[in-house]
């Protein structure tokens, strides 16, 4: 059936919940819809356009990146939204009641420079918690809390270095526990040049490995040319970057732009970390996906593995 273009952008805005500015931006940058034009150059949209924009709005609200889904059909969009409804249990997984006490004893061990005690606590926690619970409810909050304590002057640099060494070793052991299939898709995890904190990138690896990904962890402070070279050589499906500090590095913005230019076009770029929210403009500009937590990371990696964006 031939499309009938009869709805002006103001009506479309009211029906989809999107501002006129966003509609025009998605149209211009991502070709999400292609409206007809009147003789006076006014945009007119079809009912199919409205439905697609409405679904895109819903998909973006649940964490999908517009650059990755703008080209999908209405059927595909309905599918990923339906998939999200089946993952609500995952996103609302109950936090164990004793998790705060575990966090407190970890902090006390760090303050006492007791690396062995911290390692023992983490090992015991890994036997009691599922891996997602362990990462999301203990490791990530612990890393954030240590950063806050250091910035506030409540622990010394030595405390922070000791904790980082123990957590790094613990996370590496979790990655090694997973033996990927020989045909497993490859994910490269790293922190770009100027980023000396590596635990965020390791957490990405720990999250991805149980999902069937072959994780190549490259470490912190790595030039983007090196990251791209590895991605090209290994035909990596995903490059995941962790950005922790600072939030105003102009050189990092140039690095991210350069990475997208030299990275293979079929390699997805995922960016997260504590300071990543300060780079949302450049993340959107280069068509990368911003991930705010490990729950969303799992969903994104699952979508990529199922070729939702192909």
DRENLUM-372415 format. One record per residue: x negated, y negated, z negated of N, C-alpha, C, CB in turn. Coordinates in pm, whole numbers, plus 32768, in hexadecimal, padded with zeros to 4 digits. Glycine has a CB too. Layout:
N
XYZXYZXYZXYZ
...
This chain:
310
7FAC807780008000800080007FA87F838000805F80007F86
7FCB7F2380537F7C7EA9805E7F8B7E557FE07FA77E5980D9
7F197E1E7FB37F1C7DC87F3D7F667D477F5B7E8D7DAA7F0D
7FAF7D1A7EF77FF67C9B7F047FB67C387EA4808F7CAA7EE7
7F7C7BCE7EDB7F367B6B7E8A7F947AF47E727EB37B3C7ED0
7FC17AE77DF680217A7C7DDB80107A387D5380AB7AB47DE5
7FB27A687D017FA67A337C7A7F3179D07C707F947AA47C15
7F4979547C477EDD78F37C357E8B79157BBA7F1578657C29
7E1478DC7BB07DB779017B467DED78E07ABB7D3278BA7B5B
7E3E78787AAF7E7578567A2C7ED278C479FA7EC177D07A33
7F2178FC7A527F7A796B7A2D7F2879E77A0A7FDD79897AA0
7EC17A017A5B7E6C7A757A437E297A6A79BA7E017A827AB2
7DFE79F279977DC179DB79157E2079FE78A47D94794A7908
7E9D79D478B17F0279F1784A7F207A8578407F8379A47868
7F1F7ACB78B27F457B5978B47ED37BB678897F747B7F793E
7E587B8878977DE77BE078757DA37BBD77F27D817BDA78E3
7DBC7B4477C07D787B1977467CED7AE3775F7D717B8A76E5
7CC77AD577DD7C447A9F78027C517A0B78257C087AEE7878
7BEC79C078037BEF793278297BD8792578C07B8478E177DA
7C0178B678F77BEA789F79867B55789D79A47C2C781A79B2
7B06786879497A757864795C7A3C78F179687A32781978E8
7A66794B790F7A3379D579117A5E7A1C79917A647A237895
7ADB7A0879B97B0C7A477A347AB67A1E7AAB7B9F7A237A4D
7A9C799D7AB57A4A796D7B2479BB79A27B1B7A4878D37B27
798779A97AA078FE79DA7A8E78F37A6D7AB578D079C779FD
79537AC07A8A79517B4E7AAC79627B637B4279BE7B9A7A5F
79B17B0C7B7D79C77B137C0E79477AEE7C5A7A3B7AB67C39
79077A827C3078927A507C7878177AA77C60787479C27C4F
77FF7ACA7BE177837B107BC0778A7BA67BD9775F7AF87B30
77FE7BE37BBB78087C757BBF78667CAB7C2A78337CA77B3A
78AC7C517C71790D7C7D7CD779757CDC7C9B78C47CC37D4D
799E7CBD7C207A007D127BDC7A837D197C2A7A1A7CDE7B4E
7AAF7CA87C5D7B237CA27CB67B037C3F7D267BA67C787C67
7B4B7C4A7D937B397BEE7E047BC17BB47E297AF77C377E80
7BE17B3F7DF47C657B047E0E7C717ACF7E9C7C807A957DAA
7CEB7ABB7EC57D057A787F447CFC79E17F2E7D917AA07F7F
7CF879967F9B7CF179057F927D6278C67FE47C6778D17FC4
7D9C785E7FAE7E0278157FF87DBE77B380577E6277C97F97
7E0B776F80A67DD3770D81027D8D769C80B97E4076D5815B
7DB77684803E7D78761C7FEC7D0B76557F917DE175D37F98
7CE476D37FAC7C7677177F667C98773D7ED67BFC76C07F66
7D1777487EB27D3F77787E2E7D3A780F7E2B7DCC77467E08
7D0C78457DBB7D0678D67DAB7D9079117D947CA978FB7D38
7DAB79857DD27E2479D17DB87DFD7A637DA07E8979C47E2F
7E397A9D7D397E157B257D117E8B7B837D217DE37B277C7F
7E6B7C047D337ED27C6A7D407EEE7CAA7CB87EA77CD67DA5
7F577CFC7CB17F757D437C357F047DA47C127FFB7D907C42
7EC67DDF7C797E557E3A7C617DDF7DED7C257E297E7F7CE4
7DC87D727C557D5E7D1F7C1C7D797D047B887D517C9B7C6A
7DF37CE47B697E187CC67ADF7E037D3F7A867EAA7C987AD7
7E2C7DB47AB67E1D7E2D7A677D897E4C7A517E637EA37AAC
7D387E3B7ABA7CA97E577AAA7C697DF67A487C627E4F7B32
7C8B7D777A517C527D1479F47C7E7D3179657C7D7C877A1C
7CF97D5B79567D2A7D7D78CF7CDB7DF378967DC17D9F78D3
7CC37E5978E87C787ECE78BB7BE57EAB78A17C817F3E7923
7BAC7E5678F57B227E2C78DF7B167DE2785A7AF27DD27952
7B767D8D783D7B767D4477BF7B7B7DA477497BED7CE377B9
7BCE7E0977537BDA7E6C76E77B597EBC76D87C4F7ECB7702
7B1D7EE177497AA27F3077447A2F7EE177087A7C7F6077D1
7A277E61772A79BE7E0C76F379CF7DFD765C79BF7D827737
7A4B7DF176307A667DE275A17A3A7E5B75507AFA7DC9758C
7A3A7ED2758F7A127F4A7545797E7F6975597A657FC27572
79357F0C759678A47F1A759878617F30761D78807F847543
78AE7F3D768B78707F53770D783D7ED0774878D37F94776E
77D17EDB779577957E6677D477D87E4B785976FE7E7A77E7
78027DCE7870784D7DAE78E877FE7DCD796778757D1B78E7
777A7DB9796177297DD579D7772B7E6779FE769D7DAB79BF
77417EBF799D77427F4E79BA77C77F8579E777177F987942
78337F3C79CB78B87F7479E879087F227A4D79067F7F7968
78D57EAF7A7679227E587ACF79497E9B7B5278D47DDA7AED
78F57EF77B8179107F397C0079667FB47BF678917F5E7C40
79907FD97B7E79E280507B6C7A71803B7BA079E680787AD9
7AB180A87BC37B3C80A37BEB7B96809B7B707B61811C7C41
7C15807E7B867C74807B7B187C7A81037AD37D0180527B4A
7C78816D7B217C7B81F57AE87C03820E7A8F7C81825E7B58
7B8C81E57ABE7B1381F97A6F7B1881A779ED7A9881D27AC1
7B4B812E79F67B5680DB797F7BB68117791A7B83804E79A4
7C25814A794B7C84818C78F17C42820378AC7D0081BA793E
7BEA824878F67BA782BD78BF7B488299784E7B5A8306792D
7AF7822E78607A98820C77F67ADF81D2777C7A3081AA782A
7B51819177927B9D815D77217BDD81D076D47C0980FA7750
7C0D8234771E7C4682AA76DD7BDA82F4768F7C8683087745
7B6382FB76CA7AF3833C76877AD482F776047A78833D76E1
7ADD827376047AC28229758A7B23824D751A7AC8819575A4
7BA1826575407C03828674DA7BE3830B74977C8F828B7516
7B9E836474E17B7A83E674A87AFF83DC744F7B61844C7516
7ABA836A74537A42835974017A5A8303738579D4831C7454
7AD782DE736D7AF4828B72F87ACC82D072757B88826772F3
7ADA835272727AB2839C71FB7A1D838E71E57AD984307207
79D28392725379418381724B791E82F772147901839472D4
79628290724479428208721C796E81E8718E798181A8727B
79CA8236715979FA821A70D279D0828770707A93820D70D2
796282CB709179318337703C791C83056FAD78AE83717074
794F834E6F50794C83246EC478BE831E6E8E79A083826E6F
789F82B46E48781C82A66E0A781B82F26D8677F982106DF4
77B983496D7077B383946CF177AE83356C7B773983F06CEF
77EF835C6C0F77FD83046B9B777882E66B57785B83426B37
771583406B657696832C6B1E762C82EA6B75766283B06AEC
765382B46BE875F0827E6C4475AB82036C0B7631825C6CC9
75F381B16BC075B781396B87754E815C6B1E762280DF6B49
756881C66AD2750681F06A6E748982266AB27541825A6A10
749B826A6B227427829B6B6F73D482256BA0745582F26BE6
741781BF6BD073D181486C01738381066B8F743580E46C3E
73C181006B1A737F80C16AA77301810C6A7E73DF80B96A30
730681906A7B729081DC6A50722181D56AB972B5826F6A34
724981C76B3871E481B36BA0719A812F6B8A722681B36C2C
71E480C76B6B71A880446B53714C80496AD972157FD96B3F
7177808F6A707124809A69F870A380E36A15717180E16988
70AA814C6A67703181956A8C6FD0813C6AD9705582116ADF
700780E96B326FB3808D6B7F6F7180276B22700680456BEB
6FBD7FF16AC76F877F8D6A696F197FCA6A126FF77F546A11
6F23804C69F66EC1809069A26E4C80C869F36F0481016956
6E4A80AC6A766DE280DF6AD06DDD81776ACD6D5980A56AAB
6E4F81B66ABD6E5582486AB26E8382846B376EB582746A3F
6E2682966B936E4682CA6C186E7E83586C106DCA82C86C71
6E4683A86BB76E7484336BAB6F0584396B7E6E1B84806B49
6F2A83E46B206FB483E26AEF701383B46B5D6FC083856A75
6FEC834E6BA97041831F6C177055838E6C7E700282A26C5A
6FEA83D26CA06FF484406D00705184AD6CCC6F69847B6D1E
704584CE6C4C709A85376C10712D850F6C14707085536B7F
714A84916BF571D584616BF8720F846E6C8471DC83CE6BC8
71C184456CE871F1844A6D73720884DB6D9F718D84056DD1
71B085346D7871BF85C16D9D723C85FE6D5C714286126D74
725285DE6CDD72C986106C98734885D66CD872C385EC6C01
734385576CFA73B785186D3973D6855A6DBF73A084816D4D
736F85816E0A738485BF6E8D73C586486E81730085CB6ED7
73B886876E0D73F7870B6DF8748986FE6DCE73AA875B6D8F
74AF86876D9F753786736D6D759086286DD1753386286CEA
755385D56E24759F85816E7F759385B16F0E757084F06E75
75FA85996F5D75EC85AF6FED7586854B7022767685A17036
754B8569709574E5850D70C7751D848270E474A785457145
75958476712075CC83EE713175DF83A570AD765183F57179
760F83EB7046761E83AC6FC3759783826F8C7664840B6F61
753683D96F9A74B083BD6F677477833E6FA5745284336F82
748383327029744A82C0706F749A82417054744382DB7104
751F824A7065757381D2705E7587819F6FD175F981EF709B
758D81FA6F7075B181D26EE9753D81CC6E877617822E6EB5
74CA82036EAE745681FD6E5473DD81BD6E97743382896E24
73B081F56F07733481C46F44734181346F74730C821E6FB9
73A981176FC273B9808F6FF673CB802A6F84743280887055
742580426F2274307FE36EB273AD7FD56E6474A0800E6E53
736280436E5772E3803D6E0E72807FE36E5872A880CB6DFD
72757FF46ED972197FA16F2872407F0D6F1F72177FCE6FBC
72C37EF16F2B72F37E676F2172D67E2E6E95738A7E616F3F
72F07E7D6E2D72DC7E4E6DA472497E306D8873107EB56D41
71F17E866DB971627E6E6DA671377DED6DEA71117EE46DDC
716E7DD46E61714F7D586EA7717C7CDE6E59718E7D586F30
71F37CE66E2072277C776DD171D27C5E6D5572B97C926DA8
71AE7CCA6D11715D7CBD6C9770D57C7F6CB5714B7D476C54
709B7CA76D2870197C706D4D70247BDA6D6E6FDF7CBC6DC7
708B7BB66DBB709D7B296DDF70B97AD46D64710E7B1A6E45
70FA7B0E6CFF711A7AC46C8570A77AC56C2171967AFE6C43
703A7B0B6C416FC77B116BE96FD87B6D6B716FA77A886BB9
70397BC86B7970557C216B0970067CA36B1070E87C406B04
6FCA7CC06B826F6A7D2E6B8D6EF27CFA6BDB6FAB7DAC6BD3
6E827D3D6BCB6E077D146C0E6DFE7D536C996D8D7D3B6BB9
6DA27D1C6CE76D897D566D6B6D627DE96D5C6D1A7D076DB5
6D167E086CF36CEC7E926CDD6D647EEF6CC76C8D7E996C64
6DC97EBF6C7F6E437F0E6C6C6E847F2D6CF26EA67EC56C11
6E8F7EC56D446ED17ED46DC56E847F316E206EE27E4C6E09
6E007F286E206DAD7F806E736DB680116E456D1B7F526E70
6DB680256DC16DC480AD6D8C6E4780EB6DB76DB980AE6CF3
6EB3809F6DA76F3880D36DCC6F3F80F06E616FA5806E6DA5
6F0780956EB36F0980A86F446EC181296F6B6ECA80306F8C
6E4E81426F2C6E0181BB6F4B6E5082396F2B6D7C81BB6EFE
6E9482396EB96EE182AF6E906F5982C36EEC6F1082A26DFD
6FA182576F07701982616F5B6FF382876FEA706781DB6F5A
6F84824F701C6F56827170A36F3A830770AF6ED7822070C6
6EF4833D704D6ED483CC704F6F53842070456E7683EF6FDB
6FB183F56FF2702E843D6FE07080843E7061707F84006F6D
708A83CA70A170D683C1711D70968413718D70E3832F7149
7010841071946FCB846071F96FE984F571E96F34844871F0
6FF28522716C701185AF7154709F85D07181700085D270BF
70FB8570717271858587719F718C8593723771E08516716E
713F853F727C713C8546730E710585CD733A70E884D57349
709A85FA72F870588677731F70AE86F273056FD6868672D6
711386E472AE71698757729071C0877E730771C187377219
71CF872573677227873E73D971D387657453727D86C173F9
71F187D9748B71AC880A7502720587F1757B718988A274F4
71E5878D75CC723D876C763C723887D576AA721786E57675
72A587DF76F372A9883577697246880077D07338883D77A4
72108859782271AC882E788471E487CA78E8717488A778CD
726887CD78FA72A9876F795772EB86FA790F731087B779AB
72CA86E978907309867E784172E585F5787972DE868877AD
7345859878797326850F78A572C184CF784773A784B878AC
72718477787B7204843B782D722A83AF77FD718384347880
72118397777E722483147740719E82E3770C728F831976CE
7178826C773370FD822F7702712181C7769870AC81ED7776
70E281D4762570FE817975B6707E812E7593713581C6753A
708980AA7584701380597568703C7FD2752E6FBE804575E7
6FD97F8A74FE6FEA7EFD74D86F8F7EAC75336FC97EE4743F
6FC37E4675776F747DFC75DA6F067DA7759B6FCE7DA5762D
6EB37D6F75F16E437D1C75C56E737CAF75666DFC7CDD763E
6E297CA074F66E4E7C3C74926EA57C7574236E947BCA74D3
6ED57CF074366F297D3173D16ED77D9C73896FA77D707413
6EAF7D7D730D6E577DD872C36EA17E3C726D6DFB7D89726E
6F247E29725C6F727E85720A6FA47EF972606FEB7E3B71C7
6F827F72723A6F9E7FE4728F7010803E72606F248035729B
703F802B71E570A1808A71B07124808771FF70BD806C711E
714B8013723271C6800B728171BE806272FD71E27F7B72AA
714B805D7340713980AF73B871378144739570B7808973FF
71008165732170FF81F172F7718C822172D470A18205727E
71DB81C87299726581EC727872B5820A72F672A9817A7228
729981C0736172D881DE73E272B6826D740C72AA817A7450
7238829273FF720E831974247251838473D1717A83267418
725A836D734F729B83CE72F6732F83DC7319728A83A37263
736D836F734073FB83737366741083BC73E9743382E57371
73B583A7744873C583E174CD73A2847474D573718395752F
733D849F748D730B8528749A737585937483729A853D743B
73C8858A7418742E85F17402749D85F0746C746C85DF737A
74A4858574BB750C857A752274DF85B775A6753184E87537
746985F675A6743B863A761E73DC85EA767474AE8660766F
73A6857C763F7348852A768A72B88554766A735D8496766A
7262854D76CE71D3855D76B6719C84D37698718A859F7732
716E84C1761D7144843C75EF70AE842A7603716A8428755B
708A83BE76456FFD839676526FEC831676026FD3838276EA
6FAD8322758F6F9B82AE75386F13826F75556FA882D574A1
6F1381F0757D6E9881AD75A66E5E814F753D6EB081617622
6EA9813674D16E7380E374666E90804F74756DE180F7745D
6E547FFD741E6E6F7F6D741C6E0E7F1D74736E6A7F39738F
6E317E9E74886DD87E3B74C56DA27E69754C6D657E1C7468
6DFC7E9675A26DD27ED076216DF77E7476966E117F5B7635
6D997E5476EF6DBA7E0277646E257E4477B96D3C7DE977B9
6E7E7DF377F06EED7E2C783C6EBC7E7378BB6F517DC07862
6E497E4A78ED6E137E8E79626DF67F2179446D937E477993
6DC77F3B78CA6DAB7FC478A16E2C8014788F6D5A7FC6781F
6E8E7FD378556F10801678416F4C803C78C86F727FBA77F4
6F4A7FDF79266F837FF879AB6F35806579F46F847F7779FE
6EB1806679E46E5F80CB7A276E82815779F76DCA80B07A10
6E96816579746EBC81E7793E6F47820F796E6EB781E578A4
6FA481B0796C702C81CB7999702E81FA7A2A708481507989
6FDF81B87A7D6FD881DC7B0B6F9982657B1D6F8881737B59
6F2C827E7AD56EE582FD7AE26F3A83747AB76E6682F97A90
6F8583627A4C6FD483D07A14706583D27A466FD383C9797E
708A836F7A97711483617AC87176835C7A52713883D67B27
7155830579F371A682F9797A723182C5799A7162829D7916
729382FC7957731D82D07967733882517916737D833F793D
72F3824678A3730B81D57848728781A17811736981FF77D4
727D811D7807721580DC77B8725B8091774871BC807C7811
723580AE76CC7273806E76567209801D760C72B380D875F7
72277F9E75F471C97F4475B372007F16752C71AB7ECB760C
71A77F0874CB71CB7ED37448718C7E4A7436719F7F3473D8
71E17DE8741171B27D6073F871D67D3B736971F07CF9745F
71727D267316718B7D117287716B7C82725B71387D737236
70FB7C4A728C70D07BC6725E70657B9472BF709A7BCA71CA
70677B1372E370C37AA772B9713B7A9E7316707A7A2172B5
71927A3D72FA720A7A2C734B720179B973AE727F7A1672F2
7189798173BF717E790C741870FE7912746C7180788A73C5
70DD7987749B7062799B74E9707E7987757E70277A2774CE
7056791475B4706E78F8764170217957769B704878677661
6FAC7981766E6F5D79DF76BD6FA47A6576CA6ED379F3767E
6FEA7A8D766070337B0B766470A27B0576CD706D7B2D75DA
70E27A9376DB714A7A85774171107A9B77CB718B79FA7738
709A7A6577E470587A7B786570337B0D78776FDC7A237871
70077B4C780A6FE37BDA780F705C7C2F78376FAC7C087787
70CF7C1077FC71487C5D781B71737C4978AC71B97C3677BC
71687BCF78DC71887BB57969712A7C0379C4717F7B1F7987
70AA7C0379A470497C4B79F670617CE279F16FBB7C2B79C7
70867D14797C709F7DA3797171107DCE79CC70BF7DC878E1
717C7D8179CE71EC7DA87A2271C67DA27AB772657D4D7A07
71707D447ADA71457D3A7B6770F67DB47B9370F17CBC7B7B
709F7DE77B3D70457E537B6670767EDD7B3B6FBC7E3B7B2C
70DE7EE17AE971147F627ABE71657F9D7B32716C7F527A3E
715E80217B4871B1805E7BB0724480397B9D71A180F67BAF
7288801C7C0B73117FEB7C047370804F7BC373437FCB7C8E
735380D07BD073AC81357B97738B81567B0573A681B47BE9
733281087AC97311811B7A3B736180B979E7727981097A22
73B180EC798C74008096793373A6805778CA747380E678F0
73C07FDA78AA73727F91784573CB7F7277CE73357F0F7880
73A47FA5775A73EE7F9176DD73977F42767D7419801A769E
73D17EDD763D73857E8775E273D27E77755F736A7DFC7623
738D7E8D74F073CA7E7D746D73627E4D740A74087F01743E
73867E51738B732B7E237323735E7DA672E072A27E0B735D
73267D8A726D73587D1F7218735C7C97725C73057D16719C
72F57C7772AC72EE7BF472EB732A7BF27377725F7BC672F2
735D7C6473A573907C6B743074067C0E744873B97CF97451
74527BEF73DF74C57B9673F0749B7B0A741975177B907370
741D7AE873FF73EC7A64742673C57A5F74BA73757A3D73D1
73CE7ACF74FD73A77AD6758A741B7B0575E3732F7B33759A
74957AF275B475097B2375FE75157AE3768775877B0B75AF
74EC7A65769374F67A237716749E7A67777D74D27990770A
74237A85775873C77AC477B673EB7B5777CC73377AB87784
741F7B997764744A7C24777274BB7C2D77D974797C5D76E9
75197BCF77D175867BCD783275527BAA78BD75F27B697807
74F67B4B78C474C07B1F7946747F7B917992745C7AAF7931
74367BE7794C73EE7C53799074417CD2799D736D7C737946
74BF7CCE796F75167D41797E74F77DB3792175107D727A09
74B47D9578B074977DFC784D75117E1077F2741A7DD777FA
750F7E7A77A6757A7E967747754A7E7976BA75AA7F297753
75957E26767275727E0675E875B57E6A758A759B7D7575C4
75667EA37533759A7F0574D275877ECD744675527F8E74E1
75F47EC673FB75EB7E89737775D07EEE7308766B7E407359
75EA7F6F732075CE7FD372BA75C1805D72FA763C7FD3724E
759B80BF72A97583814572E07604818C730875388199727A
7673816572CF76F281A172F9770D817E738A77678170729F
76FF80FE73AB771580D3743476AA810C74927716803B743D
7632811D745E75C9815974B075EF81E674D97543815A7465
76258232747D764D82BC749E76B882BC7509767F83057420
7718826174FE778282597562774B823275EB77ED81F47537
76F081D275EC76B581A4766A7665821476AD765C812A7652
7616825A765F75C682C77697761F833876CA756382FC762E
768B8350768476E983B776B07728838F7735775783CE7647
774C83107744778682E177C1772382EC783477B5825077B2
76A782C9781A764182D17882762B836378AD75BC82937851
762783BC784D7611844A786D7682848278C17601849C77EE
76F9844F78AA776D848078F477828433797777EA8477789D
771E83E17998772383957A17779C833B7A22772083F37A8C
77C6830479B4783B82AC79B6782282307A09786282847929
77A382077A147786818B7A58775481A17AE67722813D7A09
774C821C7B14771682367B9B777E821C7C0676E582C77BA6
